[in-house]
Amino acid sequence: MVTNVDGAALLAMRSMERMREYNAAVDSILFEVGCAVRPWFAAHGFETSSVAYFETFIGVIPEEDARFVETLRPFAERSFADPRARLIFGHLAESRLVDDLDISYPVDEIELLKDYPAAFRNLSHDAFLVLNAMSPKNIDQVDRFFRIESPSIENFQLGIIRQGVKKKFFRQAPELQWLKESRFRGLNRAIDSALDRMGM
């Protein structure tokens, strides 16, 4: 049984307002990983932001892209109880450098926080991570995300359905065909139109 005190402690530890406190730590991790892959980074010193680090890796040298991702992945694919993991996961998801992120971590958070109204920003952020990182390689966790029932995340689920049906892998995934006649059917015309595209 989760008490009010437990819930308050949980939310305090995961406060989105505190995320800025971890930006410097995340920048440091990204800089060190960047230097390990491209030693000449060190000559520039600790001068730029994490976003700039990612921009230097996108589509330049595939082998370096791969080394960067694989070195950084362990920092992202772990419990979001570590705020740095949430931030690094977000950077990787948005970078498009990797198409097989383990989205069980944001889905775990959504399941954990779904009953806390004060966690709205976390839920919104983590649903956005699911949207950015979902692919044929993690469709099982996409399915798990849609099976979570809570009024607090329904709008996020609807938004991802509307965006998801624009992608062939999403529409044709056997794991997601149940959505066509799910509890989402009949909520509004836009969702019904999106669900009608499933399987196409």
N, C-alpha and C positions, 0 to 999 in steps of 0.2 A: 504494500500500500504506500503510495507516494503522498507525503504530508505537504501542507502549505510551505513549511520550512524547507523541505527537500526541493519543492518546486522552485522556490525563490533562489535557493543556492544553485540549482541547475541553470536557471535563466541568467543569474549573475555571471556565472562562469562563461556563458555563451553570448553575452551581451554584444549586439552588433555595434553599440556605441563604443565599445572598447576595442573594436577591430583596428582602429587607427593606431593604437598603441603598439600593434605588432607589425606595422608596415616596415619599420626599420629592420626588425629581425628577419622578415621575409626578404627584403632587399639584400641583406647580408648573405642569406642562404643562396639566393639566386646569383649573386656576384661570385661566391665561392664555386658554385657549380659551373658557372660560365667560365671562370678561370681554369677549371680543371679540363674543360673541353677546348677552350681557346686561350692558351696561356698569355697571349698578348693583351687580354683584358686587363691583366694586372698593371700593365704600363699606364693605363688610363686612370687608375685609382678608383676609389668608391665615389663616383660622380653622378651616376644616373639612376633612374628609378627602375623598378622591376619591369614595368611595361617596356622600357627601352631595351632591357636585356632580351625580352622575348622577341622584339622586333628585329634584333640583329640575327636571330636564328631562323626566322621563318623563310623557308624555301631557298636558302643560300647554298648550303652544302648538305645534301641529304644524310650523309654519314654523321656529320656533326649534329644535325637535328636529332638523329636517333640517339646518339650518346647523351645529348643534353636531356632528352626526355627520360631515358632510362635511369640516368643519375638522379634526376629530380623526382621521378615518380614515387619513390618511397616516402618522400616528404609530404606528398599529396594524398596518397592512398593509405590513410590511417584515420583513426577516430577524430572527428571534428571537435572532440573535447579539447584538442590542441588547436587553438584559433589559427595558428600558422598553417595547419593543414587545409582549413577551409579556404584561406586566401590563395595558397599555392595551387590547390585544386582548381579554383576559379580561373587563375591565370592560364593553367594548362588547357582547361576546357575552352576558353576563349581564343587561345592561340591557334587552334586547328592543327597543332603539330602531332596530335595523337587521336586515334579514333577508337580506342578500346579502354578508356578509363573505367575503373571500377566504380560505378555510380551507386554501389551499395552504401557508400559512406554518406552522401547527401540523403539517400532514401532512409537510412537508419535515423538520421537527424529529424527528418520530417515525421517519421513514425513516433519518435521520442517526444517531439514538441507539439504535436498536432492538437493536443487538448489544452494548450496554454495560450489564451488570447494575447498575452504580452509578448509572445514569440512570433508575432506576425512578420516582422522584418526578417527573422531567420528563415521562416517558412518560404517567404517570397524569394529570398536570396537562393535558398537551396533548390527550390523548384526551377529557378533559372539555370542553376548548374545542371540539373537533369536535362532540361531542354537543350543546353549547349553541348552536353557530352553524350547524349543518347545516340546509339548507332546499332547496326545489326549485331555487333559483338557484345553488347550489354543489354539486349532486348529483354532478358529475363528480369532484370531489375526495373526496366521501364514498366513491364507488366506488374511487378510488385507495387510500384508507385501508384498505378491506377487502381489497384485493389484495396488501397488504404481508404477507409471510409471515415470522413470527418468533414463537417461543414466548413471548418477553418481552411481546408485545402482544396475544396471543390472548385473554386474559381481558378486556381492554379492548374488543376487537372484539365479543366475545360480549355484553358488557354493553350496547354500543351497539345491537346487533341487537335485544336484548330491549326496550330503550327505543324504538328506532326504529319497530318494528312497531305501536306505539301511534298513530303518525302516518300519516295517509292518504297523504301525498306520498311517504313512505318505502316503504310497502307497494306502491304502484302505480308507482314509478319504473322505467321500462324498463331503466335502467342497472343496477339492483340485482336484477333477477329471477334472475340467475345464482346468487345466494346460496341459492336454494331447494335446489339440489343441489350445493352447494359442499363444501369440506373441513370446514365447520362442521357439516354434517349428521351426526348420529349421536354427537355429543360428549356430549350429555345430553338428557334429556326436555324440559327447559325450552326449550332452543334449538330442538329439533325442533318443538315447539309454536309457537314464534315464527316459524320458517321456514315452517311450514304456512300462516301468515297472509299471506305475501308474495303479491302479486297481487290480494288481496281489496279 
